[in-house]
Amino acid sequence: MSIEDVPVFILAGGLGTRFREQTHLLPKPMIEVGGKPILWHIMDTYAGFGFRRFVVCAGYKAEVIKDYFLNYQKIHSDFTVDMRRRTVTFHSNGVEDWSVTVADTGATTMTGYRVHDATDRFLADCDTFALTYGDGLTDANLGAELAFHRAHGKIGTVLGIHPPSRFGELKAKHDAVTTFAEKRPLANSWISGGFFFLDRRFTSYLSSDPDLVLEESPMRSLVADHELMMYRHEGFWACMDTQRDRDQLDALANGPNPPWRPELQIESDRPLRITVGAH
């Protein structure tokens, strides 16, 4: 199974309550960073390593995501309208070679159910799939993480990152400050970075309970069964939890070298292929 056939499931259906000023109009993954939705940046990062097949697990305001991809080629390509014949011809301007399925997984369901619903309908016969959230960015080598996952033979792999510290650090000896450090990751601890690779066997840990939370019973059971491995990442990682996070990512996206853009960029002039699932 080649890397371009590995489906990437992206959880994009939450309410995004910390962005109420924006999410009353659009879902959180559609909040723009550098002029494009953070969802697009996540997909572009995967695509840089050769992934081409995406399943967006939509929910809250799913119609915004559907409209975005249904109109994507129209917005990003030149086109000719033959007004007499009532035909439209698109002239590709390097539109991404992505296959995007937008799956409506319910407006109020939880993450575990969303994965259950989307994989049940769109995993098909694939033996491995990627899974991530619609608000995180990284410069991790996702191709290398997939290779690591395939090599160890367990059901799951999670990207492990050092937890970012909210505050700087002071160290003192006899009340005299010896270290005054700016915020930096906590180097001796690891947390989930939210970029997973999972075998289809993981679907047996899921259920049709709409309140099923991915991070609770499914992942805890996987750990209890000794079936989850960690791929360590020391580089860039960021999660868009607050407006401040969004502003920082926006500044990076508008800079010369956004840190989440992979060094490997695979370009193609093949057209965007879109499938919309609204079951």
C-alpha positions in Angstrom: 0.0 0.0 0.0 1.7 3.2 -1.2 1.8 6.4 0.9 -0.6 8.1 -1.5 -3.2 5.5 -0.8 -3.1 5.9 3.0 -6.2 7.9 4.0 -5.8 10.8 6.4 -8.8 11.3 8.6 -9.0 14.8 10.0 -11.3 15.6 13.0 -13.0 18.9 12.0 -16.4 18.8 13.6 -16.0 20.4 17.0 -17.7 23.6 18.2 -14.5 25.6 18.8 -15.9 27.4 21.8 -12.7 29.4 22.5 -13.2 31.2 19.2 -16.8 32.2 19.6 -16.2 35.5 17.8 -15.4 33.5 14.6 -16.9 30.1 15.1 -20.5 31.4 15.2 -19.9 31.7 11.4 -17.5 28.9 10.6 -16.0 25.8 12.1 -12.6 26.1 13.9 -10.6 24.3 11.2 -11.7 26.9 8.7 -10.2 29.8 10.7 -7.6 31.3 8.4 -3.8 31.2 9.0 -1.8 33.1 6.4 -4.9 33.6 4.2 -5.9 30.0 4.1 -7.8 27.7 6.6 -5.6 25.9 9.1 -7.3 22.8 7.7 -5.6 23.5 4.3 -2.2 23.9 6.0 -2.6 20.5 7.7 -3.5 18.8 4.5 -0.7 20.6 2.7 1.8 19.3 5.3 0.7 15.7 4.7 0.7 16.2 1.0 4.4 17.3 1.2 5.2 13.7 2.2 3.1 12.1 -0.5 -0.3 11.7 1.1 -3.1 12.4 -1.3 -6.3 11.0 0.2 -8.1 13.0 2.8 -11.3 12.3 4.8 -12.5 15.4 6.6 -14.7 14.4 9.6 -17.0 17.4 9.6 -19.9 18.2 12.0 -20.6 21.7 13.3 -21.2 23.9 10.3 -20.2 21.1 7.9 -21.7 23.1 5.1 -18.8 25.6 5.3 -16.2 22.9 4.7 -18.3 21.4 1.9 -18.7 24.7 0.1 -15.0 25.4 0.4 -14.0 22.2 -1.4 -16.9 22.2 -3.8 -15.8 25.7 -5.0 -12.1 25.1 -4.6 -11.2 24.7 -8.2 -13.4 27.6 -9.3 -11.7 29.9 -6.8 -8.1 28.8 -7.4 -8.2 28.3 -11.2 -8.6 30.4 -14.3 -11.7 29.4 -16.3 -13.5 30.2 -19.5 -17.3 30.5 -19.6 -19.0 29.9 -22.9 -22.1 31.9 -22.2 -23.9 30.7 -25.4 -23.3 27.0 -24.8 -23.5 27.5 -21.0 -20.3 25.6 -20.4 -17.3 26.2 -18.1 -13.8 25.1 -18.8 -11.2 25.2 -16.0 -7.6 26.0 -16.7 -5.6 24.5 -13.8 -3.3 26.8 -12.0 -1.4 24.1 -10.1 -4.5 23.0 -8.1 -3.5 20.4 -5.5 -3.7 16.8 -6.4 -5.8 15.8 -3.4 -8.8 13.5 -3.1 -11.0 15.1 -0.5 -14.0 13.4 1.1 -16.1 15.6 3.4 -18.0 13.3 5.7 -20.7 14.8 7.9 -20.3 12.9 11.2 -22.9 14.8 13.2 -23.0 18.3 14.7 -22.8 17.2 18.4 -21.0 13.8 18.3 -17.7 13.2 20.1 -14.3 12.4 18.5 -14.5 8.6 19.0 -17.8 8.4 17.3 -16.6 10.6 14.4 -13.7 8.3 13.7 -16.0 5.2 14.0 -18.5 6.8 11.5 -16.0 8.0 9.0 -13.8 4.9 9.0 -16.9 2.7 8.7 -17.9 4.5 5.5 -14.6 5.5 3.9 -11.7 3.3 5.1 -12.7 0.7 2.6 -10.1 -2.1 2.4 -7.1 0.1 3.6 -5.0 -1.6 6.3 -3.5 1.6 7.7 -4.8 5.2 8.1 -3.6 8.5 9.5 -5.6 10.4 12.0 -5.2 14.0 13.3 -7.1 17.0 14.6 -8.1 20.1 12.6 -6.1 22.6 14.7 -2.5 21.3 14.9 0.6 21.9 12.9 4.1 20.3 13.0 7.3 19.9 11.0 7.5 16.3 12.0 8.5 13.9 9.2 5.1 12.2 8.7 6.5 9.8 6.1 9.1 8.6 8.6 6.4 8.3 11.3 4.5 6.0 8.9 7.6 3.9 8.3 8.1 3.6 12.0 4.5 2.6 12.5 4.8 -0.1 9.8 8.1 -1.4 11.3 7.0 -2.0 14.9 3.8 -3.9 14.0 1.6 -2.6 16.8 -1.9 -1.2 16.2 -1.1 2.5 16.8 1.5 5.1 16.7 1.2 8.6 18.2 3.5 11.6 17.6 5.1 12.4 21.0 6.1 16.0 21.6 7.4 17.9 24.6 4.6 19.9 26.3 4.9 23.6 25.7 5.3 25.6 28.9 2.9 28.6 29.4 5.4 30.5 31.5 9.0 31.1 31.8 11.2 29.4 34.4 13.1 30.8 37.4 15.7 28.9 39.2 17.2 30.2 42.5 19.7 29.3 45.1 19.4 30.8 48.5 16.8 33.3 46.9 19.4 34.4 44.4 18.1 33.8 40.8 20.4 31.6 38.9 18.3 31.1 35.8 15.7 33.3 34.1 14.4 31.4 31.1 11.8 32.3 28.5 9.0 29.8 27.8 10.2 26.6 26.4 9.0 23.0 26.0 9.3 20.8 29.1 12.2 18.6 27.9 11.7 15.7 30.3 8.0 15.1 29.6 6.1 13.8 26.5 2.5 14.4 25.5 0.4 13.4 22.5 1.0 15.7 19.5 -2.2 14.4 17.9 -0.7 12.9 14.7 -1.6 9.2 14.7 -1.1 6.2 12.4 -3.4 3.3 13.1 -4.1 -0.1 11.7 -7.7 -1.0 10.7 -7.7 -3.2 13.8 -8.2 0.0 15.8 -11.7 0.2 14.6 -12.6 -2.7 17.0 -11.9 -0.2 19.9 -14.6 2.1 18.6 -18.4 2.0 18.8 -21.5 3.7 17.6 -22.0 5.6 20.9 -22.3 9.3 19.9 -20.7 10.3 23.2 -17.5 8.1 22.6 -14.4 10.2 23.2 -11.4 9.1 21.2 -8.9 10.0 24.0 -10.7 8.1 26.7 -11.8 4.4 26.3 -10.4 3.7 22.8 -6.9 5.1 23.4 -6.7 3.9 27.0 -7.7 0.4 26.0 -5.1 0.5 23.3 -2.4 1.4 25.8 -3.7 -1.3 28.2 -3.2 -3.8 25.4 0.3 -2.6 24.9 -0.6 -1.7 21.3 0.4 2.1 21.1 3.9 3.2 20.3 5.3 6.8 20.4 7.2 8.4 17.6 9.4 11.1 19.3 9.5 14.5 17.8 11.8 17.3 19.0 11.0 19.9 16.4 8.1 22.4 15.8 4.6 21.7 17.0 1.7 24.1 17.6 -2.0 23.8 18.4 -4.4 26.6 17.7 -6.4 26.7 21.0 -6.7 30.4 21.5 -6.8 33.7 19.4 -3.3 34.3 20.6 -2.2 30.9 19.1 -3.9 31.8 15.9 -2.2 35.2 15.7 1.2 33.6 16.3 0.6 31.0 13.6 -0.7 33.7 11.2 2.6 35.6 11.7 4.6 32.5 10.9 2.5 31.7 7.9 3.1 35.1 6.5 6.8 34.8 7.0 9.3 33.5 4.5 9.5 29.9 5.8 6.5 28.7 7.8 8.1 26.0 10.1 5.4 23.3 9.4 6.0 23.3 5.6 7.9 20.0 4.9 11.1 20.1 3.1 9.8 17.4 0.7 7.3 19.1 -1.7 5.8 16.9 -4.3 4.2 18.9 -7.0 1.8 17.8 -9.7 -0.5 19.4 -12.3 -3.2 16.8 -11.9 -6.6 18.1 -11.0 -8.3 18.2 -7.6 -10.7 15.3 -7.2 -13.5 15.8 -4.7 -16.0 13.4 -3.2 -18.6 14.8 -0.7 -20.2 12.3 1.7 -23.3 13.6 3.6 -24.7 10.3 5.0 
